[in-house]
Amino acid sequence: MFLGFLAFATTPHAAAHVEIVSSFPEQFSNVNPIPTQVWIEFSGELQTLDGEVVNSLEVIDSTGIAVSYEDVIISGGRITTKISGQSAPGAFTVKYRVVGDDGHVIEGEYTFNASPDYAEDQSPMPISDEAEEAEFSVGAVVLAVFLLIFAIGYFVNLKKDKR
């Protein structure tokens, strides 16, 4: 019975957090002309709380000026913001912070290049990588330790029985 409870308690539970599925513009892409909006699509719904800003999306142009304006628009798993028509061409940084429907906060940034005269064969200029998150299932670790202790005990008893 205890083993059954331990197996249930240590089984990894579904704890999938929202992840980026797609974006416009895409990371490290060259776009022509400078976009009028930026959006990121996540794998799950984003939380919205009346009267509170819990999700943000900021776009910064090559001069370091924030060129996103107005409130972000949340629609299911997509967050969208508008970009000023006065943006300077070059490297743009997209900074995001969202709260998934599970309450988990995901934040990071990525870059893209935009100019009215970008050629198709120009390579993008990366500035920073998207934030990555490493997750370890506590239940899986506990189960692995339990199985290791069980195996050691089994082999010790097996060796004792042979004497």
matplotlib code that plots the C-alpha trace (Angstrom):
import matplotlib.pyplot as plt

x = [0.0, 2.8, 4.5, 1.3, 1.0, 4.7, 4.3, 1.3, 2.9, 6.1, 4.6, 5.3, 2.1, 1.1, 2.8, 3.3, 3.8, 3.0, 5.7, 6.2, 4.6, 5.2, 5.8, 5.8, 8.4, 10.3, 13.5, 16.6, 14.5, 15.0, 11.7, 10.9, 9.2, 9.3, 6.2, 3.3, 2.6, 4.4, 2.7, 3.7, 1.5, 1.9, 0.9, -1.9, -4.2, -2.8, -4.4, -6.2, -7.3, -9.7, -8.0, -4.5, -1.7, -0.2, 1.1, 3.4, 5.0, 7.6, 9.4, 12.6, 14.2, 17.9, 18.2, 17.0, 13.6, 10.4, 8.4, 5.4, 2.4, -1.2, -2.2, -1.4, -4.2, -4.6, -6.6, -6.4, -2.7, -1.7, -0.3, -0.1, 1.2, 1.4, 4.7, 5.2, 5.6, 8.5, 10.7, 14.4, 15.5, 18.0, 17.9, 14.6, 14.3, 11.0, 10.7, 7.7, 6.3, 3.2, 1.2, -0.1, -3.4, -1.6, -0.3, 3.3, 5.2, 7.2, 9.5, 12.2, 13.3, 14.3, 15.5, 14.7, 16.0, 13.8, 14.4, 12.8, 15.8, 16.9, 18.0, 16.9, 20.5, 21.5, 22.1, 20.3, 22.4, 21.5, 21.7, 20.3, 18.8, 15.3, 15.0, 15.0, 13.7, 15.0, 12.5, 13.1, 10.2, 10.6, 8.5, 10.8, 13.9, 12.3, 11.2, 14.8, 16.3, 13.8, 14.5, 18.3, 18.0, 15.7, 18.2, 21.1, 19.2, 18.2, 21.8, 23.0, 20.4, 21.2, 24.9, 24.1, 22.0, 24.9, 27.1]
y = [0.0, 2.4, 1.6, 2.4, 5.7, 6.5, 5.6, 7.9, 10.7, 10.7, 10.3, 13.3, 15.3, 17.3, 20.6, 21.8, 25.5, 27.7, 28.0, 30.1, 28.4, 31.1, 34.8, 37.7, 38.7, 35.5, 35.5, 36.6, 37.3, 40.2, 41.9, 44.5, 46.9, 47.6, 45.9, 47.8, 45.1, 42.3, 39.2, 36.1, 32.9, 30.6, 27.0, 27.8, 30.5, 33.6, 34.9, 38.2, 39.9, 42.8, 46.1, 44.5, 44.3, 40.8, 40.4, 42.7, 43.0, 45.7, 46.4, 48.4, 49.7, 50.0, 53.4, 51.9, 53.6, 51.7, 51.8, 49.7, 51.7, 51.3, 48.4, 44.9, 42.8, 39.3, 36.8, 33.2, 32.4, 35.4, 38.7, 41.5, 45.1, 47.9, 49.5, 53.2, 54.2, 56.3, 53.3, 53.5, 50.6, 48.0, 45.5, 45.3, 43.7, 42.1, 41.7, 39.7, 38.7, 36.6, 34.5, 31.2, 29.8, 27.7, 30.8, 30.3, 33.4, 33.1, 36.0, 36.5, 38.4, 37.9, 40.0, 40.6, 43.1, 45.4, 48.0, 49.2, 48.2, 44.8, 42.3, 38.7, 37.4, 39.5, 37.5, 38.6, 40.1, 38.2, 40.3, 37.9, 34.5, 33.8, 32.9, 29.2, 27.4, 24.1, 22.0, 18.9, 16.8, 16.4, 13.2, 11.6, 12.4, 11.0, 7.9, 7.4, 7.7, 5.3, 2.7, 3.1, 2.5, -0.5, -2.0, -1.5, -3.2, -6.1, -6.8, -6.5, -9.1, -11.3, -11.3, -12.1, -15.1, -16.6, -16.8]
z = [0.0, 0.9, -2.4, -4.3, -2.5, -3.1, -6.8, -7.1, -5.1, -7.1, -10.6, -12.7, -13.0, -16.0, -15.4, -18.9, -19.0, -21.9, -24.6, -27.7, -30.7, -33.2, -33.5, -35.9, -36.8, -36.0, -33.9, -35.9, -39.0, -41.5, -42.3, -44.9, -44.3, -40.6, -39.1, -37.7, -35.0, -33.2, -31.8, -30.0, -29.9, -26.9, -26.5, -24.0, -22.9, -21.2, -18.0, -18.0, -14.9, -15.0, -14.2, -13.7, -16.3, -15.9, -19.5, -21.3, -24.7, -25.4, -28.6, -28.6, -31.8, -32.7, -30.9, -27.6, -27.7, -26.9, -30.0, -28.9, -28.0, -26.6, -24.4, -25.5, -26.9, -25.5, -27.5, -26.2, -26.3, -28.4, -27.2, -29.7, -29.6, -32.2, -33.3, -34.0, -37.7, -36.5, -35.6, -36.6, -38.8, -37.6, -34.7, -32.7, -29.3, -28.3, -24.5, -23.1, -19.8, -19.8, -17.2, -18.5, -17.5, -14.9, -13.2, -14.3, -15.4, -18.7, -19.6, -22.1, -25.2, -28.8, -31.7, -35.3, -37.9, -39.9, -42.5, -45.7, -47.7, -46.2, -48.9, -48.7, -48.4, -45.4, -42.3, -39.1, -36.2, -33.0, -29.8, -27.2, -27.0, -25.9, -22.3, -21.6, -18.6, -17.3, -15.4, -13.4, -12.1, -8.4, -8.5, -11.1, -9.0, -5.8, -7.7, -9.2, -5.7, -4.3, -7.0, -6.6, -2.8, -3.5, -6.0, -3.6, -0.8, -3.1, -4.2, -0.5, 0.6, -2.4, -1.5, 2.1, 1.0, -1.0, 2.1]

ax = plt.figure().add_subplot(projection="3d")
ax.plot(x, y, z, "-o")
ax.set_aspect("equal")
plt.show()
